[in-house]
Amino acid sequence: MPPRLRSFIGTILIIFLVIIYALVATTIATLTLANYPWWVHLLYFLFSGLLWILPAMLIIKWMAGPVRKSD
């Protein structure tokens, strides 16, 4: 697969990941955290705000292409 196509597909995947993840994380927060104190909200959004990085890293790693072996 050409690198430009791989980068284009990866960019689209990351955009969809961020949109879907934000909707799911916010929905979970509004359904479950309504009666909890502010610090629980802070911890939840801190954790969920960093968690999306893991799948994004995998997509970026895929976008970079296969690892080239050095001789």
mmJSON file of the N, C-alpha and C atoms, coordinates in Angstrom:
{"data_MODEL":{"atom_site":{
"group_PDB":["ATOM","ATOM","ATOM","ATOM","ATOM","ATOM","ATOM","ATOM","ATOM","ATOM","ATOM","ATOM","ATOM","ATOM","ATOM","ATOM","ATOM","ATOM","ATOM","ATOM","ATOM","ATOM","ATOM","ATOM","ATOM","ATOM","ATOM","ATOM","ATOM","ATOM","ATOM","ATOM","ATOM","ATOM","ATOM","ATOM","ATOM","ATOM","ATOM","ATOM","ATOM","ATOM","ATOM","ATOM","ATOM","ATOM","ATOM","ATOM","ATOM","ATOM","ATOM","ATOM","ATOM","ATOM","ATOM","ATOM","ATOM","ATOM","ATOM","ATOM","ATOM","ATOM","ATOM","ATOM","ATOM","ATOM","ATOM","ATOM","ATOM","ATOM","ATOM","ATOM","ATOM","ATOM","ATOM","ATOM","ATOM","ATOM","ATOM","ATOM","ATOM","ATOM","ATOM","ATOM","ATOM","ATOM","ATOM","ATOM","ATOM","ATOM","ATOM","ATOM","ATOM","ATOM","ATOM","ATOM","ATOM","ATOM","ATOM","ATOM","ATOM","ATOM","ATOM","ATOM","ATOM","ATOM","ATOM","ATOM","ATOM","ATOM","ATOM","ATOM","ATOM","ATOM","ATOM","ATOM","ATOM","ATOM","ATOM","ATOM","ATOM","ATOM","ATOM","ATOM","ATOM","ATOM","ATOM","ATOM","ATOM","ATOM","ATOM","ATOM","ATOM","ATOM","ATOM","ATOM","ATOM","ATOM","ATOM","ATOM","ATOM","ATOM","ATOM","ATOM","ATOM","ATOM","ATOM","ATOM","ATOM","ATOM","ATOM","ATOM","ATOM","ATOM","ATOM","ATOM","ATOM","ATOM","ATOM","ATOM","ATOM","ATOM","ATOM","ATOM","ATOM","ATOM","ATOM","ATOM","ATOM","ATOM","ATOM","ATOM","ATOM","ATOM","ATOM","ATOM","ATOM","ATOM","ATOM","ATOM","ATOM","ATOM","ATOM","ATOM","ATOM","ATOM","ATOM","ATOM","ATOM","ATOM","ATOM","ATOM","ATOM","ATOM","ATOM","ATOM","ATOM","ATOM","ATOM","ATOM","ATOM","ATOM","ATOM","ATOM","ATOM","ATOM","ATOM","ATOM","ATOM","ATOM","ATOM","ATOM","ATOM"],
"id":[1,2,3,4,5,6,7,8,9,10,11,12,13,14,15,16,17,18,19,20,21,22,23,24,25,26,27,28,29,30,31,32,33,34,35,36,37,38,39,40,41,42,43,44,45,46,47,48,49,50,51,52,53,54,55,56,57,58,59,60,61,62,63,64,65,66,67,68,69,70,71,72,73,74,75,76,77,78,79,80,81,82,83,84,85,86,87,88,89,90,91,92,93,94,95,96,97,98,99,100,101,102,103,104,105,106,107,108,109,110,111,112,113,114,115,116,117,118,119,120,121,122,123,124,125,126,127,128,129,130,131,132,133,134,135,136,137,138,139,140,141,142,143,144,145,146,147,148,149,150,151,152,153,154,155,156,157,158,159,160,161,162,163,164,165,166,167,168,169,170,171,172,173,174,175,176,177,178,179,180,181,182,183,184,185,186,187,188,189,190,191,192,193,194,195,196,197,198,199,200,201,202,203,204,205,206,207,208,209,210,211,212,213],
"type_symbol":["N","C","C","N","C","C","N","C","C","N","C","C","N","C","C","N","C","C","N","C","C","N","C","C","N","C","C","N","C","C","N","C","C","N","C","C","N","C","C","N","C","C","N","C","C","N","C","C","N","C","C","N","C","C","N","C","C","N","C","C","N","C","C","N","C","C","N","C","C","N","C","C","N","C","C","N","C","C","N","C","C","N","C","C","N","C","C","N","C","C","N","C","C","N","C","C","N","C","C","N","C","C","N","C","C","N","C","C","N","C","C","N","C","C","N","C","C","N","C","C","N","C","C","N","C","C","N","C","C","N","C","C","N","C","C","N","C","C","N","C","C","N","C","C","N","C","C","N","C","C","N","C","C","N","C","C","N","C","C","N","C","C","N","C","C","N","C","C","N","C","C","N","C","C","N","C","C","N","C","C","N","C","C","N","C","C","N","C","C","N","C","C","N","C","C","N","C","C","N","C","C","N","C","C","N","C","C","N","C","C","N","C","C"],
"label_atom_id":["N","CA","C","N","CA","C","N","CA","C","N","CA","C","N","CA","C","N","CA","C","N","CA","C","N","CA","C","N","CA","C","N","CA","C","N","CA","C","N","CA","C","N","CA","C","N","CA","C","N","CA","C","N","CA","C","N","CA","C","N","CA","C","N","CA","C","N","CA","C","N","CA","C","N","CA","C","N","CA","C","N","CA","C","N","CA","C","N","CA","C","N","CA","C","N","CA","C","N","CA","C","N","CA","C","N","CA","C","N","CA","C","N","CA","C","N","CA","C","N","CA","C","N","CA","C","N","CA","C","N","CA","C","N","CA","C","N","CA","C","N","CA","C","N","CA","C","N","CA","C","N","CA","C","N","CA","C","N","CA","C","N","CA","C","N","CA","C","N","CA","C","N","CA","C","N","CA","C","N","CA","C","N","CA","C","N","CA","C","N","CA","C","N","CA","C","N","CA","C","N","CA","C","N","CA","C","N","CA","C","N","CA","C","N","CA","C","N","CA","C","N","CA","C","N","CA","C","N","CA","C","N","CA","C","N","CA","C","N","CA","C","N","CA","C","N","CA","C"],
"label_alt_id":[null,null,null,null,null,null,null,null,null,null,null,null,null,null,null,null,null,null,null,null,null,null,null,null,null,null,null,null,null,null,null,null,null,null,null,null,null,null,null,null,null,null,null,null,null,null,null,null,null,null,null,null,null,null,null,null,null,null,null,null,null,null,null,null,null,null,null,null,null,null,null,null,null,null,null,null,null,null,null,null,null,null,null,null,null,null,null,null,null,null,null,null,null,null,null,null,null,null,null,null,null,null,null,null,null,null,null,null,null,null,null,null,null,null,null,null,null,null,null,null,null,null,null,null,null,null,null,null,null,null,null,null,null,null,null,null,null,null,null,null,null,null,null,null,null,null,null,null,null,null,null,null,null,null,null,null,null,null,null,null,null,null,null,null,null,null,null,null,null,null,null,null,null,null,null,null,null,null,null,null,null,null,null,null,null,null,null,null,null,null,null,null,null,null,null,null,null,null,null,null,null,null,null,null,null,null,null,null,null,null,null,null,null],
"label_comp_id":["MET","MET","MET","PRO","PRO","PRO","PRO","PRO","PRO","ARG","ARG","ARG","LEU","LEU","LEU","ARG","ARG","ARG","SER","SER","SER","PHE","PHE","PHE","ILE","ILE","ILE","GLY","GLY","GLY","THR","THR","THR","ILE","ILE","ILE","LEU","LEU","LEU","ILE","ILE","ILE","ILE","ILE","ILE","PHE","PHE","PHE","LEU","LEU","LEU","VAL","VAL","VAL","ILE","ILE","ILE","ILE","ILE","ILE","TYR","TYR","TYR","ALA","ALA","ALA","LEU","LEU","LEU","VAL","VAL","VAL","ALA","ALA","ALA","THR","THR","THR","THR","THR","THR","ILE","ILE","ILE","ALA","ALA","ALA","THR","THR","THR","LEU","LEU","LEU","THR","THR","THR","LEU","LEU","LEU","ALA","ALA","ALA","ASN","ASN","ASN","TYR","TYR","TYR","PRO","PRO","PRO","TRP","TRP","TRP","TRP","TRP","TRP","VAL","VAL","VAL","HIS","HIS","HIS","LEU","LEU","LEU","LEU","LEU","LEU","TYR","TYR","TYR","PHE","PHE","PHE","LEU","LEU","LEU","PHE","PHE","PHE","SER","SER","SER","GLY","GLY","GLY","LEU","LEU","LEU","LEU","LEU","LEU","TRP","TRP","TRP","ILE","ILE","ILE","LEU","LEU","LEU","PRO","PRO","PRO","ALA","ALA","ALA","MET","MET","MET","LEU","LEU","LEU","ILE","ILE","ILE","ILE","ILE","ILE","LYS","LYS","LYS","TRP","TRP","TRP","MET","MET","MET","ALA","ALA","ALA","GLY","GLY","GLY","PRO","PRO","PRO","VAL","VAL","VAL","ARG","ARG","ARG","LYS","LYS","LYS","SER","SER","SER","ASP","ASP","ASP"],
"label_asym_id":["A","A","A","A","A","A","A","A","A","A","A","A","A","A","A","A","A","A","A","A","A","A","A","A","A","A","A","A","A","A","A","A","A","A","A","A","A","A","A","A","A","A","A","A","A","A","A","A","A","A","A","A","A","A","A","A","A","A","A","A","A","A","A","A","A","A","A","A","A","A","A","A","A","A","A","A","A","A","A","A","A","A","A","A","A","A","A","A","A","A","A","A","A","A","A","A","A","A","A","A","A","A","A","A","A","A","A","A","A","A","A","A","A","A","A","A","A","A","A","A","A","A","A","A","A","A","A","A","A","A","A","A","A","A","A","A","A","A","A","A","A","A","A","A","A","A","A","A","A","A","A","A","A","A","A","A","A","A","A","A","A","A","A","A","A","A","A","A","A","A","A","A","A","A","A","A","A","A","A","A","A","A","A","A","A","A","A","A","A","A","A","A","A","A","A","A","A","A","A","A","A","A","A","A","A","A","A","A","A","A","A","A","A"],
"label_entity_id":["1","1","1","1","1","1","1","1","1","1","1","1","1","1","1","1","1","1","1","1","1","1","1","1","1","1","1","1","1","1","1","1","1","1","1","1","1","1","1","1","1","1","1","1","1","1","1","1","1","1","1","1","1","1","1","1","1","1","1","1","1","1","1","1","1","1","1","1","1","1","1","1","1","1","1","1","1","1","1","1","1","1","1","1","1","1","1","1","1","1","1","1","1","1","1","1","1","1","1","1","1","1","1","1","1","1","1","1","1","1","1","1","1","1","1","1","1","1","1","1","1","1","1","1","1","1","1","1","1","1","1","1","1","1","1","1","1","1","1","1","1","1","1","1","1","1","1","1","1","1","1","1","1","1","1","1","1","1","1","1","1","1","1","1","1","1","1","1","1","1","1","1","1","1","1","1","1","1","1","1","1","1","1","1","1","1","1","1","1","1","1","1","1","1","1","1","1","1","1","1","1","1","1","1","1","1","1","1","1","1","1","1","1"],
"label_seq_id":[1,1,1,2,2,2,3,3,3,4,4,4,5,5,5,6,6,6,7,7,7,8,8,8,9,9,9,10,10,10,11,11,11,12,12,12,13,13,13,14,14,14,15,15,15,16,16,16,17,17,17,18,18,18,19,19,19,20,20,20,21,21,21,22,22,22,23,23,23,24,24,24,25,25,25,26,26,26,27,27,27,28,28,28,29,29,29,30,30,30,31,31,31,32,32,32,33,33,33,34,34,34,35,35,35,36,36,36,37,37,37,38,38,38,39,39,39,40,40,40,41,41,41,42,42,42,43,43,43,44,44,44,45,45,45,46,46,46,47,47,47,48,48,48,49,49,49,50,50,50,51,51,51,52,52,52,53,53,53,54,54,54,55,55,55,56,56,56,57,57,57,58,58,58,59,59,59,60,60,60,61,61,61,62,62,62,63,63,63,64,64,64,65,65,65,66,66,66,67,67,67,68,68,68,69,69,69,70,70,70,71,71,71],
"pdbx_PDB_ins_code":[null,null,null,null,null,null,null,null,null,null,null,null,null,null,null,null,null,null,null,null,null,null,null,null,null,null,null,null,null,null,null,null,null,null,null,null,null,null,null,null,null,null,null,null,null,null,null,null,null,null,null,null,null,null,null,null,null,null,null,null,null,null,null,null,null,null,null,null,null,null,null,null,null,null,null,null,null,null,null,null,null,null,null,null,null,null,null,null,null,null,null,null,null,null,null,null,null,null,null,null,null,null,null,null,null,null,null,null,null,null,null,null,null,null,null,null,null,null,null,null,null,null,null,null,null,null,null,null,null,null,null,null,null,null,null,null,null,null,null,null,null,null,null,null,null,null,null,null,null,null,null,null,null,null,null,null,null,null,null,null,null,null,null,null,null,null,null,null,null,null,null,null,null,null,null,null,null,null,null,null,null,null,null,null,null,null,null,null,null,null,null,null,null,null,null,null,null,null,null,null,null,null,null,null,null,null,null,null,null,null,null,null,null],
"Cartn_x":[0.848,0.0,0.895,0.601,1.416,1.317,2.419,2.413,1.373,1.125,0.133,-1.263,-1.606,-2.91,-3.031,-1.958,-1.95,-2.142,-1.507,-1.658,-3.071,-3.642,-5.005,-6.002,-5.901,-6.801,-6.616,-5.374,-5.099,-5.662,-5.57,-6.116,-7.629,-8.294,-9.75,-10.116,-9.36,-9.634,-9.469,-8.446,-8.233,-9.362,-9.812,-10.926,-12.179,-12.49,-13.646,-13.465,-12.26,-11.981,-12.266,-11.776,-11.954,-13.432,-14.152,-15.576,-16.377,-16.212,-16.96,-16.577,-15.275,-14.825,-15.377,-15.378,-15.91,-17.393,-18.14,-19.582,-19.842,-19.101,-19.293,-18.876,-17.725,-17.243,-18.189,-18.714,-19.645,-20.976,-21.441,-22.693,-22.567,-21.476,-21.252,-21.2,-20.534,-20.431,-21.792,-22.607,-23.902,-24.867,-24.73,-25.641,-25.238,-23.947,-23.505,-22.983,-22.526,-21.866,-22.723,-23.992,-24.847,-24.834,-24.798,-24.917,-23.601,-22.504,-21.212,-20.58,-19.646,-18.99,-18.072,-17.611,-16.812,-15.516,-14.899,-13.61,-13.741,-14.9,-15.123,-15.221,-15.891,-15.964,-14.554,-13.763,-12.41,-11.587,-11.646,-10.896,-11.38,-12.693,-13.239,-12.779,-12.921,-12.549,-11.036,-10.269,-8.82,-8.443,-9.01,-8.722,-9.238,-10.485,-11.059,-10.439,-9.955,-9.302,-7.945,-7.321,-6.027,-6.142,-7.244,-7.397,-7.469,-7.966,-8.091,-6.739,-5.694,-4.364,-3.878,-4.265,-3.797,-4.226,-5.513,-5.848,-5.292,-5.164,-4.587,-3.127,-2.403,-1.008,-0.897,-1.814,-1.796,-2.054,-2.98,-3.262,-2.048,-1.415,-0.237,0.916,1.052,2.085,1.82,0.56,0.197,0.468,0.165,0.392,1.879,2.748,4.18,4.703,3.976,4.382,5.206,5.601,6.372,7.758,8.279,9.61,10.643,11.544,12.592,13.782,14.289,15.449,16.72,17.595,18.878,19.92,20.783,21.786,22.994],
"Cartn_y":[-1.172,0.0,1.236,2.171,3.397,4.19,4.819,5.571,6.682,7.347,8.438,7.904,6.766,6.156,5.686,5.082,4.626,5.807,6.928,8.123,8.685,8.691,9.187,8.32,7.006,6.098,6.241,6.328,6.489,7.786,8.854,10.14,10.065,9.461,9.288,8.428,7.351,6.479,7.227,8.053,8.81,9.811,10.455,11.403,10.68,9.537,8.759,8.26,7.829,7.363,8.453,9.662,10.759,11.122,11.182,11.543,10.485,9.231,8.146,8.032,8.112,7.996,9.126,10.344,11.471,11.301,10.854,10.626,9.534,8.44,7.331,7.744,8.393,8.8,9.797,10.737,11.723,11.084,10.162,9.462,8.655,7.935,7.158,8.091,9.224,10.173,10.727,11.1,11.694,10.672,9.419,8.396,7.87,7.892,7.261,8.225,9.413,10.292,11.448,11.408,12.553,12.919,11.948,12.215,12.102,12.051,11.923,13.291,13.392,14.69,15.095,16.332,16.904,16.157,15.629,14.973,13.652,12.998,11.779,12.139,13.232,13.718,14.03,14.701,15.053,13.805,12.815,11.578,10.846,10.791,10.11,10.788,12.1,12.792,12.838,12.824,12.732,11.38,10.31,8.963,8.762,9.124,8.901,9.841,10.993,11.912,11.422,10.575,10.015,8.638,7.952,6.575,6.463,7.471,7.401,7.382,7.749,7.79,6.397,5.378,4.019,3.53,3.568,3.143,4.085,5.372,6.307,5.974,5.544,5.153,3.953,3.002,1.841,2.248,3.171,3.64,4.381,5.21,5.95,4.991,3.957,2.952,2.246,1.936,1.318,2.28,3.554,4.559,4.674,4.462,4.587,3.476,2.404,1.32,0.283,-0.762,-1.829,-1.332,-1.938,-1.587,-2.129,-1.267,-1.685,-2.205,-3.334,-3.925,-3.272,-2.928,-2.362,-3.485,-3.421,-4.48,-4.235],
"Cartn_z":[0.0,0.0,0.0,-0.857,-0.903,0.411,0.801,2.07,2.123,1.016,1.028,1.291,0.699,0.924,2.37,2.871,4.271,5.214,4.939,5.784,5.693,4.499,4.331,5.105,4.961,5.676,7.181,7.636,9.062,9.619,8.842,9.281,9.43,8.465,8.544,9.742,9.989,11.142,12.462,12.568,13.809,14.029,12.97,13.106,13.593,12.984,13.433,14.861,15.2,16.559,17.58,17.326,18.274,18.414,17.305,17.361,18.105,17.734,18.376,19.852,20.14,21.524,22.392,21.872,22.641,22.912,21.926,22.13,23.158,23.062,24.015,25.423,25.561,26.886,27.539,26.77,27.315,27.667,26.85,27.155,28.437,28.585,29.814,31.015,30.872,31.984,32.371,31.404,31.74,32.314,31.912,32.428,33.799,34.115,35.361,36.422,36.044,37.008,37.499,37.248,37.567,39.053,39.923,41.363,42.119,41.403,42.059,42.268,43.227,43.481,42.332,42.367,41.287,41.053,42.115,41.949,41.2,41.293,40.517,39.035,38.734,37.357,36.841,37.674,37.29,36.973,37.835,37.603,36.354,36.174,35.002,33.719,33.639,32.41,32.205,33.282,33.15,32.557,33.106,32.618,31.193,30.96,29.63,28.59,29.035,28.118,27.656,28.434,28.055,27.401,27.623,27.152,25.636,24.95,23.495,22.798,23.527,22.94,22.557,23.312,23.026,21.642,21.284,19.917,18.848,19.174,18.209,17.939,18.969,18.776,17.842,17.974,17.086,15.636,15.442,14.082,13.514,14.321,13.863,13.553,14.371,14.115,12.788,12.515,11.246,10.09,10.286,9.241,8.882,9.845,9.611,8.712,8.597,7.724,8.463,7.744,8.39,8.802,9.835,10.337,9.365,8.952,8.025,8.803,8.371,9.028,8.503,9.418,9.005,8.968,7.998,7.842,8.674],
"occupancy":[1.0,1.0,1.0,1.0,1.0,1.0,1.0,1.0,1.0,1.0,1.0,1.0,1.0,1.0,1.0,1.0,1.0,1.0,1.0,1.0,1.0,1.0,1.0,1.0,1.0,1.0,1.0,1.0,1.0,1.0,1.0,1.0,1.0,1.0,1.0,1.0,1.0,1.0,1.0,1.0,1.0,1.0,1.0,1.0,1.0,1.0,1.0,1.0,1.0,1.0,1.0,1.0,1.0,1.0,1.0,1.0,1.0,1.0,1.0,1.0,1.0,1.0,1.0,1.0,1.0,1.0,1.0,1.0,1.0,1.0,1.0,1.0,1.0,1.0,1.0,1.0,1.0,1.0,1.0,1.0,1.0,1.0,1.0,1.0,1.0,1.0,1.0,1.0,1.0,1.0,1.0,1.0,1.0,1.0,1.0,1.0,1.0,1.0,1.0,1.0,1.0,1.0,1.0,1.0,1.0,1.0,1.0,1.0,1.0,1.0,1.0,1.0,1.0,1.0,1.0,1.0,1.0,1.0,1.0,1.0,1.0,1.0,1.0,1.0,1.0,1.0,1.0,1.0,1.0,1.0,1.0,1.0,1.0,1.0,1.0,1.0,1.0,1.0,1.0,1.0,1.0,1.0,1.0,1.0,1.0,1.0,1.0,1.0,1.0,1.0,1.0,1.0,1.0,1.0,1.0,1.0,1.0,1.0,1.0,1.0,1.0,1.0,1.0,1.0,1.0,1.0,1.0,1.0,1.0,1.0,1.0,1.0,1.0,1.0,1.0,1.0,1.0,1.0,1.0,1.0,1.0,1.0,1.0,1.0,1.0,1.0,1.0,1.0,1.0,1.0,1.0,1.0,1.0,1.0,1.0,1.0,1.0,1.0,1.0,1.0,1.0,1.0,1.0,1.0,1.0,1.0,1.0,1.0,1.0,1.0,1.0,1.0,1.0],
"B_iso_or_equiv":[0.0,0.0,0.0,0.0,0.0,0.0,0.0,0.0,0.0,0.0,0.0,0.0,0.0,0.0,0.0,0.0,0.0,0.0,0.0,0.0,0.0,0.0,0.0,0.0,0.0,0.0,0.0,0.0,0.0,0.0,0.0,0.0,0.0,0.0,0.0,0.0,0.0,0.0,0.0,0.0,0.0,0.0,0.0,0.0,0.0,0.0,0.0,0.0,0.0,0.0,0.0,0.0,0.0,0.0,0.0,0.0,0.0,0.0,0.0,0.0,0.0,0.0,0.0,0.0,0.0,0.0,0.0,0.0,0.0,0.0,0.0,0.0,0.0,0.0,0.0,0.0,0.0,0.0,0.0,0.0,0.0,0.0,0.0,0.0,0.0,0.0,0.0,0.0,0.0,0.0,0.0,0.0,0.0,0.0,0.0,0.0,0.0,0.0,0.0,0.0,0.0,0.0,0.0,0.0,0.0,0.0,0.0,0.0,0.0,0.0,0.0,0.0,0.0,0.0,0.0,0.0,0.0,0.0,0.0,0.0,0.0,0.0,0.0,0.0,0.0,0.0,0.0,0.0,0.0,0.0,0.0,0.0,0.0,0.0,0.0,0.0,0.0,0.0,0.0,0.0,0.0,0.0,0.0,0.0,0.0,0.0,0.0,0.0,0.0,0.0,0.0,0.0,0.0,0.0,0.0,0.0,0.0,0.0,0.0,0.0,0.0,0.0,0.0,0.0,0.0,0.0,0.0,0.0,0.0,0.0,0.0,0.0,0.0,0.0,0.0,0.0,0.0,0.0,0.0,0.0,0.0,0.0,0.0,0.0,0.0,0.0,0.0,0.0,0.0,0.0,0.0,0.0,0.0,0.0,0.0,0.0,0.0,0.0,0.0,0.0,0.0,0.0,0.0,0.0,0.0,0.0,0.0,0.0,0.0,0.0,0.0,0.0,0.0],
"pdbx_formal_charge":[null,null,null,null,null,null,null,null,null,null,null,null,null,null,null,null,null,null,null,null,null,null,null,null,null,null,null,null,null,null,null,null,null,null,null,null,null,null,null,null,null,null,null,null,null,null,null,null,null,null,null,null,null,null,null,null,null,null,null,null,null,null,null,null,null,null,null,null,null,null,null,null,null,null,null,null,null,null,null,null,null,null,null,null,null,null,null,null,null,null,null,null,null,null,null,null,null,null,null,null,null,null,null,null,null,null,null,null,null,null,null,null,null,null,null,null,null,null,null,null,null,null,null,null,null,null,null,null,null,null,null,null,null,null,null,null,null,null,null,null,null,null,null,null,null,null,null,null,null,null,null,null,null,null,null,null,null,null,null,null,null,null,null,null,null,null,null,null,null,null,null,null,null,null,null,null,null,null,null,null,null,null,null,null,null,null,null,null,null,null,null,null,null,null,null,null,null,null,null,null,null,null,null,null,null,null,null,null,null,null,null,null,null],
"auth_seq_id":[1,1,1,2,2,2,3,3,3,4,4,4,5,5,5,6,6,6,7,7,7,8,8,8,9,9,9,10,10,10,11,11,11,12,12,12,13,13,13,14,14,14,15,15,15,16,16,16,17,17,17,18,18,18,19,19,19,20,20,20,21,21,21,22,22,22,23,23,23,24,24,24,25,25,25,26,26,26,27,27,27,28,28,28,29,29,29,30,30,30,31,31,31,32,32,32,33,33,33,34,34,34,35,35,35,36,36,36,37,37,37,38,38,38,39,39,39,40,40,40,41,41,41,42,42,42,43,43,43,44,44,44,45,45,45,46,46,46,47,47,47,48,48,48,49,49,49,50,50,50,51,51,51,52,52,52,53,53,53,54,54,54,55,55,55,56,56,56,57,57,57,58,58,58,59,59,59,60,60,60,61,61,61,62,62,62,63,63,63,64,64,64,65,65,65,66,66,66,67,67,67,68,68,68,69,69,69,70,70,70,71,71,71],
"auth_comp_id":["MET","MET","MET","PRO","PRO","PRO","PRO","PRO","PRO","ARG","ARG","ARG","LEU","LEU","LEU","ARG","ARG","ARG","SER","SER","SER","PHE","PHE","PHE","ILE","ILE","ILE","GLY","GLY","GLY","THR","THR","THR","ILE","ILE","ILE","LEU","LEU","LEU","ILE","ILE","ILE","ILE","ILE","ILE","PHE","PHE","PHE","LEU","LEU","LEU","VAL","VAL","VAL","ILE","ILE","ILE","ILE","ILE","ILE","TYR","TYR","TYR","ALA","ALA","ALA","LEU","LEU","LEU","VAL","VAL","VAL","ALA","ALA","ALA","THR","THR","THR","THR","THR","THR","ILE","ILE","ILE","ALA","ALA","ALA","THR","THR","THR","LEU","LEU","LEU","THR","THR","THR","LEU","LEU","LEU","ALA","ALA","ALA","ASN","ASN","ASN","TYR","TYR","TYR","PRO","PRO","PRO","TRP","TRP","TRP","TRP","TRP","TRP","VAL","VAL","VAL","HIS","HIS","HIS","LEU","LEU","LEU","LEU","LEU","LEU","TYR","TYR","TYR","PHE","PHE","PHE","LEU","LEU","LEU","PHE","PHE","PHE","SER","SER","SER","GLY","GLY","GLY","LEU","LEU","LEU","LEU","LEU","LEU","TRP","TRP","TRP","ILE","ILE","ILE","LEU","LEU","LEU","PRO","PRO","PRO","ALA","ALA","ALA","MET","MET","MET","LEU","LEU","LEU","ILE","ILE","ILE","ILE","ILE","ILE","LYS","LYS","LYS","TRP","TRP","TRP","MET","MET","MET","ALA","ALA","ALA","GLY","GLY","GLY","PRO","PRO","PRO","VAL","VAL","VAL","ARG","ARG","ARG","LYS","LYS","LYS","SER","SER","SER","ASP","ASP","ASP"],
"auth_asym_id":["A","A","A","A","A","A","A","A","A","A","A","A","A","A","A","A","A","A","A","A","A","A","A","A","A","A","A","A","A","A","A","A","A","A","A","A","A","A","A","A","A","A","A","A","A","A","A","A","A","A","A","A","A","A","A","A","A","A","A","A","A","A","A","A","A","A","A","A","A","A","A","A","A","A","A","A","A","A","A","A","A","A","A","A","A","A","A","A","A","A","A","A","A","A","A","A","A","A","A","A","A","A","A","A","A","A","A","A","A","A","A","A","A","A","A","A","A","A","A","A","A","A","A","A","A","A","A","A","A","A","A","A","A","A","A","A","A","A","A","A","A","A","A","A","A","A","A","A","A","A","A","A","A","A","A","A","A","A","A","A","A","A","A","A","A","A","A","A","A","A","A","A","A","A","A","A","A","A","A","A","A","A","A","A","A","A","A","A","A","A","A","A","A","A","A","A","A","A","A","A","A","A","A","A","A","A","A","A","A","A","A","A","A"],
"auth_atom_id":["N","CA","C","N","CA","C","N","CA","C","N","CA","C","N","CA","C","N","CA","C","N","CA","C","N","CA","C","N","CA","C","N","CA","C","N","CA","C","N","CA","C","N","CA","C","N","CA","C","N","CA","C","N","CA","C","N","CA","C","N","CA","C","N","CA","C","N","CA","C","N","CA","C","N","CA","C","N","CA","C","N","CA","C","N","CA","C","N","CA","C","N","CA","C","N","CA","C","N","CA","C","N","CA","C","N","CA","C","N","CA","C","N","CA","C","N","CA","C","N","CA","C","N","CA","C","N","CA","C","N","CA","C","N","CA","C","N","CA","C","N","CA","C","N","CA","C","N","CA","C","N","CA","C","N","CA","C","N","CA","C","N","CA","C","N","CA","C","N","CA","C","N","CA","C","N","CA","C","N","CA","C","N","CA","C","N","CA","C","N","CA","C","N","CA","C","N","CA","C","N","CA","C","N","CA","C","N","CA","C","N","CA","C","N","CA","C","N","CA","C","N","CA","C","N","CA","C","N","CA","C","N","CA","C","N","CA","C","N","CA","C","N","CA","C","N","CA","C"],
"pdbx_PDB_model_num":[1,1,1,1,1,1,1,1,1,1,1,1,1,1,1,1,1,1,1,1,1,1,1,1,1,1,1,1,1,1,1,1,1,1,1,1,1,1,1,1,1,1,1,1,1,1,1,1,1,1,1,1,1,1,1,1,1,1,1,1,1,1,1,1,1,1,1,1,1,1,1,1,1,1,1,1,1,1,1,1,1,1,1,1,1,1,1,1,1,1,1,1,1,1,1,1,1,1,1,1,1,1,1,1,1,1,1,1,1,1,1,1,1,1,1,1,1,1,1,1,1,1,1,1,1,1,1,1,1,1,1,1,1,1,1,1,1,1,1,1,1,1,1,1,1,1,1,1,1,1,1,1,1,1,1,1,1,1,1,1,1,1,1,1,1,1,1,1,1,1,1,1,1,1,1,1,1,1,1,1,1,1,1,1,1,1,1,1,1,1,1,1,1,1,1,1,1,1,1,1,1,1,1,1,1,1,1,1,1,1,1,1,1]
}}}
